[in-house]
């Protein structure tokens, strides 16, 4: 009898409902925030990589005292890259449309079950 009365009293009771709803929504919200941060960091890496190769290609064409050969152009591009630590590899040539600088790198995203590697590449040419 007493158990039935307590159970009947709990049916209309909504104390703690906010805490339960918060506990259900919190993991999805945290994953959404962390995914947004990882996506923003990936976008920053791509943007910085493109800036570095464009700046280095322009340096090879215009600033001939700074970027005198392929090695100095690659060093200039490595210094111009300000993104996350993906260790990009730069190459500089004069084949094609003028002074061409290319870069490749791998951005690693830590997805809970495994590590996801996203290959990045950028190429710029300045006549």
C-alpha positions as CSV (number, residue, x, y, z in Angstrom):
1,X,0.0,0.0,0.0
2,X,2.7,2.5,1.0
3,X,4.7,1.7,-2.2
4,X,1.6,2.4,-4.4
5,X,1.1,5.8,-2.7
6,X,4.7,6.8,-3.3
7,X,4.6,5.6,-6.9
8,X,1.4,7.6,-7.4
9,X,3.0,10.7,-5.9
10,X,6.0,10.4,-8.3
11,X,3.8,10.5,-11.4
12,X,3.1,14.2,-11.3
13,X,6.4,15.2,-9.7
14,X,8.7,17.1,-12.1
15,X,11.5,17.9,-9.7
16,X,14.9,17.1,-11.3
17,X,13.5,17.1,-14.8
18,X,15.9,19.9,-15.8
19,X,18.9,18.0,-14.5
20,X,17.9,14.9,-16.5
21,X,17.4,16.9,-19.7
22,X,20.7,18.6,-19.2
23,X,22.4,15.3,-18.7
24,X,20.9,14.0,-22.0
25,X,21.8,17.1,-24.0
26,X,25.3,17.8,-22.6
27,X,27.3,15.0,-24.4
28,X,25.9,16.0,-27.8
29,X,26.6,19.7,-27.1
30,X,30.2,19.0,-26.1
31,X,30.8,16.9,-29.2
32,X,29.3,19.7,-31.3
33,X,31.6,22.3,-29.7
34,X,34.7,20.1,-30.1
35,X,33.8,19.2,-33.7
36,X,33.5,22.9,-34.4
37,X,36.9,23.6,-32.9
38,X,38.5,20.9,-34.9
39,X,36.9,22.1,-38.1
40,X,38.0,25.7,-37.4
41,X,41.6,24.5,-36.8
42,X,41.5,22.5,-40.0
43,X,40.3,25.6,-41.9
44,X,43.1,27.7,-40.3
45,X,45.6,25.1,-41.4
46,X,44.4,25.2,-45.0
47,X,44.2,29.0,-45.0
48,X,47.7,29.3,-43.6
49,X,49.1,26.8,-46.0
50,X,47.6,28.6,-49.0
51,X,49.0,32.0,-47.7
52,X,52.5,30.5,-47.2
53,X,52.7,29.2,-50.8
54,X,51.2,32.3,-52.3
55,X,53.6,34.5,-50.4
56,X,56.6,32.4,-51.2
57,X,55.7,32.3,-55.0
58,X,55.5,36.1,-54.9
59,X,58.8,36.3,-53.0
60,X,60.5,34.2,-55.7
61,X,59.2,36.4,-58.5
62,X,59.5,39.9,-56.8
63,X,62.0,39.7,-53.9
64,X,64.9,38.2,-55.7
65,X,67.4,39.2,-53.0
66,X,65.5,37.2,-50.3
67,X,64.3,34.2,-52.4
68,X,67.4,33.6,-54.5
69,X,67.0,29.9,-55.2
70,X,64.6,27.0,-54.5
71,X,66.0,26.3,-51.0
72,X,65.6,29.9,-49.8
73,X,62.1,30.0,-51.2
74,X,61.2,26.8,-49.3
75,X,62.6,28.3,-46.1
76,X,60.7,31.5,-46.7
77,X,57.5,29.5,-47.2
78,X,58.1,27.5,-44.0
79,X,58.6,30.7,-42.0
80,X,55.4,32.2,-43.6
81,X,53.3,29.2,-42.5
82,X,51.7,30.0,-39.1
83,X,49.1,27.3,-38.8
84,X,49.0,24.2,-36.5
85,X,51.9,21.8,-36.4
86,X,51.3,19.7,-39.4
87,X,54.9,19.8,-40.6
88,X,54.2,20.9,-44.2
89,X,56.8,20.0,-46.9
90,X,57.4,22.8,-49.4
91,X,58.8,22.6,-52.9
92,X,59.7,25.4,-55.3
93,X,60.3,25.3,-59.1
94,X,60.3,27.6,-62.1
95,X,58.5,25.1,-64.3
96,X,55.0,25.8,-65.5
97,X,53.5,29.3,-65.3
98,X,56.4,31.0,-63.6
99,X,57.6,30.6,-60.0
100,X,55.6,27.7,-58.6
101,X,55.6,26.8,-54.9
102,X,53.7,23.7,-53.6
103,X,53.1,22.3,-50.1
104,X,51.7,19.1,-48.7
105,X,50.9,18.2,-45.1
106,X,48.7,15.9,-43.0
107,X,46.3,17.2,-40.4
108,X,45.4,14.7,-37.8
109,X,42.0,14.8,-36.2
110,X,41.5,12.7,-33.0
111,X,38.1,11.1,-33.5
112,X,37.3,9.0,-30.5
113,X,37.6,5.5,-32.0
114,X,40.5,6.3,-34.3
115,X,42.9,9.0,-35.5
116,X,41.7,10.5,-38.8
117,X,44.4,11.9,-41.1
118,X,43.3,14.6,-43.6
119,X,45.8,15.2,-46.4
120,X,46.3,18.9,-47.3
121,X,48.0,20.4,-50.3
122,X,48.4,23.9,-51.8
123,X,50.0,25.2,-55.0
124,X,50.6,28.8,-56.1
125,X,52.2,30.3,-59.2
126,X,53.4,33.8,-59.6
127,X,54.7,34.9,-63.0
